[in-house]
């Protein structure tokens, strides 16, 4: 149902002089290993998610240098939600930076967001939808994202606060897959300050998103209070949990291949086989994973909610529940997980 690669084994040194070599090694060993063994398969054209901030801009320059050295090219994608008065001007500014570097650039403009409570989460979902849709239509198989080591630490801290499972506390995977496009995060071992120093050394200015300084968002509030020691400790927790999650993914995917069938927007699991899984944490993990995938969510439901659902499925012969934008039904031999009708149109609509 999903494919992931464990988090990178070690963070890069803070010296920017080593960053190009680190990036090349990471990208080639995890995404294009045939290049390391003298294979003749050409490196593919790939896309970069470019907001114009320091993280994604540093990623773009590193990726562009790598692509040129390997006889290929990149396309940068900027999503303009038009939620702020200056967003379109900023997207145009980013396009001008790309033009100056001779890099292909496309501005994507999803439909306006409805009046909802969690607009930031919805904007993130639509941003991914827009980029993935573009990649699919253009035949691009890899989309690179600028998440770095500090982002990884913050993600683990947030997942702790949400009471999520150990798998969720592994943070972001180096490589995952959505809609037949590989999402690649080659900077997960790089500190934010290294990327900033890298851009300064190249005399390249970046765009500051004012929402990153707003106390309205939990991640921003958390960022202000994490110490250096906490960031390093959280990053190492992600590394440890990432290795465990990768092994768990392999086992779960094998089970799903034998006991589950997937259709567009739904999953059907063999109920007796699921009930035979041991321990109870494994049952919870498999249901939680399926809900996240079918519901189109970035993260799984809260652990306590999924545990309660898993216990109901064990205790009740027939039942129905909703969780994570999904309807969960079980009766007879089937455990079915499908998108809620009110979310299906949004999740399926092209952006």
N, C-alpha and C positions, 0 to 999 in steps of 0.2 A: 504493500500500500504506500510505502514511502521508502526512500533510500537516503541514508545519511552517512557521512564520514566523520569519524571521531575528531574532537578538537585538536588543534596543532599541539605537539608535545612541549614546546617551550617558547616563551616570549622572546622577541628579538631584542638585541642590545639597543640602548637608547642612542647609540651613535648613528647619525643619518648616513654616514659613509657606507654602512653595511646594509642599508635598507634595500637597495636595488638587488643585491645578491640574495637576500632573504626572500624578497618577493618572488624572484625568478624560481628559486628552489621550491618554495611553497606551491606556486602555481603549477609548475611542471610535475612535481612528485605526486600531487593530489588530483590534478585535473587532466594533464596531458603526459602521463608517465611514458608513453611511447617515444617521446622526444629524448628521454634520458637513455633509452636503450638503442638509439640509432635507427628507430623505425622511420619509414618513409611517409607515414600518414601526415598530411599537412595540418598545421594548427588552424583551428576554425576561427572564423570571424565571431567576435563576441561583443556583448553589450555591457555598458557600465551604468548603474543607477547614479546619476549626478545631480545633487541638489545645489551644488556650488559652494557648500561648506568645506571646511578644511579636510575633513575625512575623505569625502568622495572626490574632491579635487586632487588630493595626493594620490588616491587610488587610480584616478584617470591618467595622470602623468606617468605613474609607474607602469600601468597596463599598456599605455601607448608606446612607451620605450620598449617594453617586452615584445609587443606585437610587431613593431617595425623590425626588431632584431630577428624575428622568426617568420618574416615574410607574410604577415597577415595584417589586419586592421581592426579597429574597434568602432562601435557606435555608442555615443553617449545619449542617455535619455533623461530629460528633466520633466517632472510632472508639475504642472501649474494648476492647483486647485482653485485659484482665485478667491481664497478665503481672506487674504489680506490685501489692502489697497496697493501695496508695493510688489506683490508676488509676480505679476506679469513683467514688470520692469526688471526684476531680479532674474527671471528666466531669460529675458532678452540679453541681459548682461552676461549671463553664463554662456549663452550662445555665441556672443562676441569673443569671449575668452577661448572657446573651442575653435572658432574660426581662425583666431590668431595662431593657434597651435596646429592648424590643419587637420582637425579631428571632426569627423561627422557628428552632427548633433540634431536631435529631434525634440521638440517640445510637445508633450502630451497634455491634453486638457480634458479630464473626465467631466461627466455631467455634474452640475452643482449638487452639493450635499443637501439632504433633507434636514429639516429642523429636528435634530436628535440630541440626546443628552451627551453621549460620548463621541463628540465630533472628531476628536483626534484619532481615536481607534478606527472610526469609519474612514477617515481620510487615508490612514495607513493602508487599510484593506483595499481601497480604490486605487491607491498609488501602485500597489503590487499588481492588481488586476490590469491596470492600464499598461504597465511595462511588460507583463507576461503576454498579454494579448498582442502587443507590438512584436515581441520576440517570435511568437508563434506565426504571425502573418509574414514575418521577414525571414523565417527559417533559421533563426538564431537559437542555438541550443544552450548557451551559457550566459547567465546574467550575473555580473560581479557586483557585490555590495560592500560598502565601506565600513562595516562594523569593525571595531578595534577592541583591544584588550580591556580598556576602561568600560566600553559598552557591555562587554561580556560580564564584567564584575557587577555592574549595575543590574543587569538582567538576573543574575543569580540572587542578588539581594532582594529584588522585587519578588521573585518567585518564592523566596523564603517567607516574605511578608504575606503572600497570598496563601500560604499553606499548601504549596504544590508538592508534587511527588519528587523523589530523587531524580527521576528522568528529566523533569522540567528544570530542576536546579542544575542540570548539566549546561544550561544556557543554550546558545546558538551553535549549530553544527557548522563545521567548515564547509561541507557540501550537503545540500538537501535537494529535493526535487519537487516541483509543483507544476502541474499542467505541462508535463513533458519538457520543462526547462530546468536546467540545473542552476540552483542559486549558490553562488560561490562567495565565501568570505575570507579572502586570503590575508587579511590584516588582523585576524583575531589574536595574534601573538604580538601585536605592535601597540605600544602606548600612544595615547593621543598626542602627548607633547612631542613625540618623535615625528609624527606627521606634520605638526605645526612647524617644527624646526626645519623639516625637509622643504616645505613650501617657502619658508623665509630664505633658505639657502639658494633656492631657484628664483627668488625675487618674484613670486607669484602671489597675488592677493586673492582672498577668498571672500565669500558672502557670509555674513553672520545672520542667522535666522533669529529674530527677536523672541520667538516663542521658546527658544532654548534657555532663556534667562527668566522665564515666567515661573512664579511659585504656584501657579494653578495646577501644574502637572507633577505627579508623584515622582517621576524619574528625575526631574530637575531638582526637587527638594532633596531627594536622596543624594544626588551628585554633590551637593554643597556640604554634606556632612560625612562623606566617606573619606577616611584617612588613607594615606599611601599604603600603610600596612594592611588595612582592610581590603583595599583594591587588589593587592597581591594575593592575599589569602583567599578572596572570593574567586579570583582567576584560577588559582590552583584547585579550588573545589570544583570549578567547571571542568577542568582538565581530568580530574579523577572520575567525576560522575559521567563525563563524556565518554570515557573508555567503557564504563559499565553500560551506558545507554547504547553504545554501538553494538556491544555483544548482545544486549537484550533485543535490539532491533532485528538482528540476524535471526534469532530464535523466534521472535513474534512473526516476522515476515514468512518464515517457513511454515508456521502454524496456519497463518492466514491463507497461504497458497493451497493448503490441504482442506481447510475447514470453512472457508469464507468465499463468497462470490460478490463481485463488485459490479454495480451498474452505475450509470450516471446519476450521481446524487444520492446513492444509497449503498448500504452494505448488508449482506445477509450472512449471519454467522450460525454455524451448527450449534444449537442450544445445548444439547447433551455434551458435546465436546468441550464447549466453553465451561459448563458446570463441572466438568472433570478436571479442569486446570487447577493446579495447586502451586503455591498457596493462594489465599484470597487476594493478595497484592497483585498476583499475575492476572487474575480475572479483572481486577480494577484497571490495571494497566492496558489491557487489550481493549476494553470498552472505552476508556478515556482516549486512547489513540484513535479509534475508529470515529468517535464523536468529533474530535478535532479535525480529522481529514474530511469527513463528510460535511461538517458544518462550515468548512472553509475558514477556520479560525487560526490565528497565529499561535495561540497557546491553548493548552488543554483546559477543561473546566477545573474549578477548584477541587483539590483532592477530597475534601470531606463530602462534597456533593456527589462525586463519582463513587466513593465508597458506599454511600447510602443507596445509590442506584444499584450498584453491584449486589449489595445484600438483598435488596428487594427482588432482583432477578433470581437469586438463589432461593429465596423463601416463598415466592409467589408463583404458582403454575402459569398464570396469565396476568399480564400487566401492561401498563402504558405510562410513559413519562416523557417530559421534555427537558432537554439540557443542551447547552452549547449550540443553539440554533437547530437542534435536531429533535425529531420524535423517535422515541425508542419503544418498540413493541416486542413482546415475547409471548409466544403460545405454541403449543405442540412441539415441533422440532426446530423452530426458527426463532432467532433473535435478530430483528430487523432494525437498522438505524438509517433514518432518512432525514433529509433537510425539512425543516418546518416550511410549509407552503408560503408563509409570509416572507421568508428569507430566500426562497429558491430563485425568484425572479431577479433579485439584486445580485445574487452570487453567480447566476448564469449569464447576466446581461453583458454584452461586450462594452468595453470602455475605451 
